[in-house]
Amino acid sequence: MTIRVFDYPRFAEPLRERIRTNAEALAASAGVAIQYIAKAHVRKEAVVAEVIKARGDHPGLVHVISVMEACSSYKAWHDKRTHETFLRPTPGKCLHYYFYFIDAELGLIYLRVPTWCPFRLQFYCNGHSWLARQLMAAGIDYAMADNAFLRIGDWAQAQQLANHLSPDVLHRILDRYAEQCCPVLDVFAQTDHWSLMQVECSTDLAFHSAAIMQHLYESLSREAIVSVKAPQVMHFLGKKLTAQLAQEVESRLSTHIEGTCIKHRQGHHSVKMYDKFGRVLRIETTTNDVSFFKHHRRVEHRDGPATREQAAVRKPIYSLIDLREILTGCNRRYYCAKDLGDTKLIVENDAN
């Protein structure tokens, strides 16, 4: 099918209507109403949590939220200098649908679907919810608050299960929800390509006693905010400090209702430590650009055969396997840091 460049809006508008009609049909079949949120301060997660309290946590469509947000778009453009006509990328804004599901394998997830071409989808899931279902299937007892495990009957077995979250499983689930919520793929005659936008990896230290946890965390947080400087932050991230990177390094302490958080940030990456319900000390590395990290992998070359060498992590979801090791290493370097002194030994001896 050939489409004139300046007919692009006319081509995109029917697809937008297909997305809207499909969203309304999905909501109606599940007996839910599409909720439009106009105010930026309203947290979608809080809205969905209230819905789950009322409906329960059985699998299926939980809620649909619509909101006007920024999106990728294109504009027909004619270059008078070169006499070329093409679609030029341009920032835009369109209606987005957030489809919240409770998946039988992954737990609570959402798929964000824009109503304008090129329909860049965004998917979210939490590995703790997936692990909870794995523990239940394996008959392992556990106690959970929010997304933190306060108690697990067999920690070693739980870790083995956590290590087996497969990108193949994710790919299958992602394709299924994309087909269900964004039924325009047939127009483009191609499949979805899933890449990593934001990845978080946490290491949790669970304590029997909230009193021990509180005393330890107070000591750790004071030491971390005073002692951890730019060179240490880069060490946690597995990098060497350079003058350019040093300009983007910062550490800050913030207090929320849930607890206190010490966050060390460099550009699109951070390592933070915070407490969960007075029982779990969490070290968490987050990245919004996985190519920041390097590892040994197969590298294809335009000229010559492929080689194995150290190269930037690629963005497809199949890099999750290597990222698990890389980000876990960042967490380990943080809680083993010399600058945190002997408190590190207390963590290792008293953690459950």
N, C-alpha and C positions, 0 to 999 in steps of 0.2 A: 504494500500500500504506500503510495506517494502522497505526501502532504506538503503544501506550500508553507514556507516559513511563517508568513504573515497570517496563515490560517491556524496557527498553533492554539490560540485561545478557543477557537471553535471546535478544535479536536479535543481539548482538555475538558471543556464544560460538561459534555455527556458523561465522562468518566467520573467527574465530581458528583453528579446526580446518582450514578450507580453506587458510589460509596455511601452516600446519604441514605438512599433507599435500603441498602443492605443493612446499615446500622439500625435503622428503625425496625426492620424485620427481625433482626437478631434480638433486639431488646424486647419486642412484642412477644416473640416465641418463648422468652425466658421469664416473662411477666415483670420486667423492670422498665422504669422510665428513664429516658435520657436526661441527665441533669446538666444544664448549662451553668458554668461557673465563670462569672465576669470579673471577680475580684482576685487580684494576684496573691493576697495574703491568705486566702483559703487553702488549706493543705488537703490535697486530694486523698492522701493516705488516711487522714483523720475521717474524712467523709466515708471512705470505703470501710474503715474499721467499724463505724456505727452500723453500716448496712450488714456487715458480717455478724455483728451481735444479734441482729434481728432475724436473719435468715439461717444462720448456722454456717459451718465450714464444709459442707458437702460439695463435691465437684460440680462445676458448671459456671455459667456466666453470672457474675456477682453484681456488677454495676457498669453503666456506661456514662462517662463524663465527656462533655464537649466543651471546648475552650478555644478562643482565638489566640494563636501563637505564631511566632516567626517560622518560616518554612523556606526551603530552597525553591527557586523558580527560575524561569527563563523569559527573556523578552526578545521579540523579533527585532533585528537590527540590520540596517544597511550602512555599510562603511562607504562614504562618498569618495574617500581617498583611494581605496583599493577596489571599489565597485563590487565588494563581496556582501552577500546577504546571509545572515546566520542567526542562530539563537545565542544570545549572550546571557550568562548567569547573572541573576539579580536577586537581591534580598526581597522577600515578600512576607505576607501574613495571610493565613487562611484558617479555616475551622479545622480543628483536630478532634478526633475521637480517641478516648482512652477506654479500651475494653479490658475490664478487670475480670479475670477468671480465677477459680480455684482449680488447678490442674491436678489430676490424680497422682502424677509423679513429682511435680515441682512445687506444689502448693500454690500460694497466691502469686500471680503473675499479672502483667499487663502488656498490651500491645497498643502502641500509639500510632494512629493512622491519620495522615494528613489528607485533606480532600482536594489537593491540587497536585498536578504533575511536578516532580517525578515520583511522588508517593514514597518518600524515604521513611521506612518503618523503623520504629524503635521498640525493642523488647526488653523487659526487666524481669529478673527472677532472683531469688535469694537462696543460696546454697544451704543455709541452715534449715529452711523449710523442706528442701529435698531430702536432707539427711534425716530429719525427723520421720519422714515416711519410710526411709530405708531401715531405721532402727525399729519402727513398728513392725515392718514386714519380717525382720530378723528375730523378733521376740525379745528385744533388748529394752529393758526398762529405762525411762529417762524422765526428767522434770525440766520444763522449759518456761522461760518468761520472755515475752517478746521474741527476739531472735537469738537468745542466749541460752545455752544448756547449763542449768544449775547443777544437774546431776545426771550421770549416765552409768548404767549398770556395768558396762564393759567399755572403758575408754579406748583401749587398744583396738578392739573390734570396730568401734565407731570411727576411728581414724582410718582404718583399712577401707571401710565403706565410703568415707569421704573422698578417698583418693581415687575412687572408681567412677566419679561423675564424668560421663563420656560426652565429648563434643558431638559424636554421632547421634546420641539420644537427643541432645539439644537441637541439632539440625532437623531431625524428624519432627519434633514438637513445634519448632519455629515455622516450618513449612506448612504444617497443618493449620496453625492459627492465622498465618498470612493468607492462605487460601480462603479461610472462613471469613475473615474480617476485611480483606482487601481484594475483592473479586474482579480485578481488572488485569490480572497477569496474562490472560489469554490475548489481550490486545497487543501486548509487546512480544509475545511468543518467546519468552525466556523465563528462567527460574530466578529466584531471589539469591543474592549474594550476601551472606551474613558476616559482618565484621565487628570487632570489639570497639565499643565507644568508651566505656568506663568499666574498670575491673577493680574490685576490692577483695583483698585476701586478709583474713584475720586469724590471729593465734590467741586462743582464750585460755586463761589460767583460772580454774575454778577453785574456790576455797570452801572448806567446811564451815569456817567461822567468819561472820561478817566483821567482828571486832578486829581480828588479825588482818583481814583485807583492808579495812579502813586505815589502820595504823600504818600498814605498809604503803598504801597508795599515797598517803599524805607525804611520807618520806620520799618516795619515788618522784612525785610530781614536783616537790620543791627542788630536788636535785636536778631533775631534767630541765626545768625552766632556767636554772642558773648555769648549769654546766654544759649543756648541749649547744654548740656553736655551729657555724656553717660547715667546717670541715667534717664534723661528726655526722651532720645531716646527710651530706653527700656520701659518706662511708656507709650509712644505713641503706642508701639507695644503690650501693655498689658502684659508685662513681668517684672520680678524683675531683677535687675542687679546682675550678678555674676562675679567673677574674670575671668572665662573663656569667657563669653559673652562680657565683657568689652574690651577684646583684639581685637574684630572685629568691634567695633563701631567707625565710623568716620563721620564728617560733613564737607561739602565743598560747596563753592560758585562757580558757573560757569556761564559764559556769552556766549550766542549764538546769532545768528542773530534774532531768535524769541523772545529773552528776557533773563532774569536772573533767575537762578534756584538755590535754596538752597536744598541740598539733605543730609539727615541723613540716614546712612546705617549701618545695622548690618547683616553680613553674606549674606544670600540670600534674605534679606528683606530690604525695604527702605521706608521712608516717605519723600516726597519732596513737596516743594511749589514753584510755578512759575506763571508767568503772561502770559496770552494769548491775544495778539492783544490790550493790554492796556485796556481791558474791563472786563476780567475775571481773577479772582484770583483762582487758582486751587491747592487744597491739594490732594495729590495722594499717596496711599499706594500700593506698589508692592511686591509680594512674588513669589519666584521661588521654594518654598517648603511649600505647604499649611499645611503639618503635623506639622509645627512649632507652629501652633495655636491649642488651645484646646477649647472644648465646651462639653456640656452635650449631650450625645447620647446613643443609644443602643449599648452595647458591647457584642459580642458573646464570649463565653469561651469554651475551649476544654472540660473541665469537669464542669458540672453544668449548670444551666439555664442562660440565658442572663440577664444582669443587665443594668440599666441606671446609668452612671457615667461620670465624666469628663475625656475625652480622646482626643487624637490627631485627628484633622480633617482628614478624609479619602480623597483620591485623585480622585475618580470618579467624573464626571461632576455634579452629583446630589448633591455634597457638595456646589455648587454655592449658593444655597438658604441661607445656614448658613454663608458662607463666606461673603456674601453681608452685613450682620449685623456686623460680626467681623471686616471687613476692614473699614466699615463706622465708627465704633467705634474708630478705630485708627485715622482716619481723624478728628473726633470730638475732641478727646483728644489733637490733635495738635493745632487746631485753638482756643481751649479754654484754652491753657496752661497758667498758671500764669506767667511764665517767659517772656511771650510776653507783659505783662503789660496791660495798658489801651487801647492799640491799638486794642485789641480784641473787645472792645465795639464799636469802630468806624466801624469795619467790620459788626457787627450785625445791626447797625443803618443805614448804607449807602448802604448796599448790596440790590440789587433788588430781 
